[in-house]
Amino acid sequence: QLQIVESGGGLVQPGGSLRLSCVASGFTFSSYAMSWARQAPGKEIEWVAGIYSDGSNTYYHDSVKGRFTISRDNAKNTVFLQMNSLKPEDTALYFCGKGKSSMLIFTSTGALTDYWGQGTQVTVSS
């Protein structure tokens, strides 16, 4: 059974950092691209970052470029999102998602995914 579990969220002050983790099971993790997305209260889900199955390519939403870094450890079936210089507008529920292939397939709203975890809450506030 496919399962994705995110962790690492919390309350952080503006300018601070958090590292999110996502552990996946139930599929061949190393064969699929992975993404992070977020949803703020009252807003639509927003794709944030993605990484190819072998980690060779990474992509970011313009709003997080230079501040967030996505990475993965295929030996541990884990994908990470390092978030630095956090802003109040980064406050959201963050989701990890499985891509549809080894590469990211983009639409106008971000990379396609076919399964999301339950999310981890990130709150940026003083």
C-alpha positions as CSV (number, residue, x, y, z in Angstrom):
1,Q,0.0,0.0,0.0
2,L,1.4,3.4,-1.0
3,Q,2.1,5.6,1.9
4,I,3.7,9.1,2.2
5,V,4.3,10.6,5.6
6,E,5.6,14.2,6.0
7,S,7.2,15.6,9.2
8,G,9.3,18.5,10.4
9,G,6.8,21.2,10.4
10,G,6.4,23.7,13.3
11,L,6.4,27.3,14.4
12,V,9.3,29.4,13.4
13,Q,10.1,33.1,13.4
14,P,10.5,35.1,10.2
15,G,14.0,34.6,8.9
16,G,14.3,31.2,10.5
17,S,14.7,27.7,9.0
18,L,13.0,24.4,8.9
19,R,13.8,21.1,7.3
20,L,10.8,19.0,6.2
21,S,11.1,15.2,5.6
22,C,8.9,12.9,3.6
23,V,9.2,9.1,3.9
24,A,7.5,7.0,1.2
25,S,6.7,3.4,0.9
26,G,4.6,1.0,-1.2
27,F,6.3,1.9,-4.5
28,T,9.8,1.9,-6.0
29,F,10.8,5.3,-4.6
30,S,14.0,5.6,-6.7
31,S,12.0,5.3,-9.9
32,Y,9.8,8.4,-9.4
33,A,10.2,12.1,-9.2
34,M,8.9,13.7,-6.1
35,S,7.4,17.1,-5.3
36,W,6.5,19.4,-2.4
37,A,3.4,21.6,-2.5
38,R,1.7,23.8,0.0
39,Q,-1.8,25.1,0.8
40,A,-2.3,28.3,2.8
41,P,-5.7,28.9,4.5
42,G,-8.3,29.9,2.0
43,K,-6.0,29.5,-0.9
44,E,-5.5,26.8,-3.6
45,I,-2.7,24.3,-3.4
46,E,0.6,25.6,-4.8
47,W,3.4,23.5,-6.2
48,V,6.7,24.5,-4.5
49,A,9.5,22.2,-5.6
50,G,10.3,19.0,-7.4
51,I,13.2,16.6,-8.0
52,Y,13.9,13.9,-10.5
53,S,14.1,10.3,-9.4
54,D,17.9,10.2,-9.4
55,G,18.2,13.7,-7.9
56,S,19.9,15.1,-11.0
57,N,17.4,17.9,-11.6
58,T,15.5,20.2,-9.3
59,Y,12.9,22.8,-9.9
60,Y,11.3,25.5,-7.8
61,H,8.4,27.9,-7.8
62,D,9.6,31.5,-8.2
63,S,8.4,32.4,-4.8
64,V,10.9,30.0,-3.1
65,K,13.9,30.1,-5.4
66,G,17.1,30.8,-3.5
67,R,15.5,30.0,-0.2
68,F,14.3,26.4,-0.4
69,T,16.3,23.3,-1.4
70,I,14.8,20.0,-2.3
71,S,16.9,16.8,-2.0
72,R,16.4,13.1,-1.7
73,D,18.0,10.0,-0.3
74,N,16.9,7.0,-2.3
75,A,18.5,4.6,0.1
76,K,16.1,5.8,2.8
77,N,13.1,6.5,0.6
78,T,13.1,10.0,1.8
79,V,12.8,13.5,0.3
80,F,13.7,16.7,2.1
81,L,12.8,20.3,1.8
82,Q,15.2,22.7,3.5
83,M,13.5,26.0,4.0
84,N,15.6,29.0,4.8
85,S,14.8,32.7,5.2
86,L,11.2,31.9,6.0
87,K,8.6,34.5,5.6
88,P,5.1,34.8,7.1
89,E,3.7,34.1,3.6
90,D,5.3,30.7,3.7
91,T,2.8,29.7,6.3
92,A,0.9,26.7,5.0
93,L,0.2,23.0,5.1
94,Y,3.1,21.4,3.2
95,F,2.5,18.2,1.3
96,C,4.9,15.7,-0.3
97,G,3.8,14.0,-3.5
98,K,4.8,11.2,-5.8
99,G,5.4,12.0,-9.4
100,K,4.0,10.1,-12.4
101,S,7.4,9.2,-13.8
102,S,11.2,9.4,-13.2
103,M,11.1,13.0,-14.5
104,L,8.8,15.9,-13.5
105,I,6.0,16.5,-15.9
106,F,4.9,20.1,-15.8
107,T,1.5,21.7,-16.3
108,S,0.7,25.4,-15.9
109,T,0.2,24.9,-12.2
110,G,3.3,22.8,-11.5
111,A,4.5,19.2,-11.7
112,L,2.0,16.4,-12.0
113,T,1.6,14.0,-9.0
114,D,-0.6,11.1,-8.4
115,Y,-0.5,10.7,-4.6
116,W,0.0,13.1,-1.8
117,G,0.7,12.6,1.9
118,Q,-1.4,14.2,4.7
119,G,0.9,17.2,5.1
120,T,2.8,18.9,7.9
121,Q,2.0,22.4,9.1
122,V,4.5,25.2,8.8
123,T,3.8,28.5,10.6
124,V,6.0,31.5,10.3
125,S,5.2,34.1,12.9
126,S,6.9,36.3,15.4
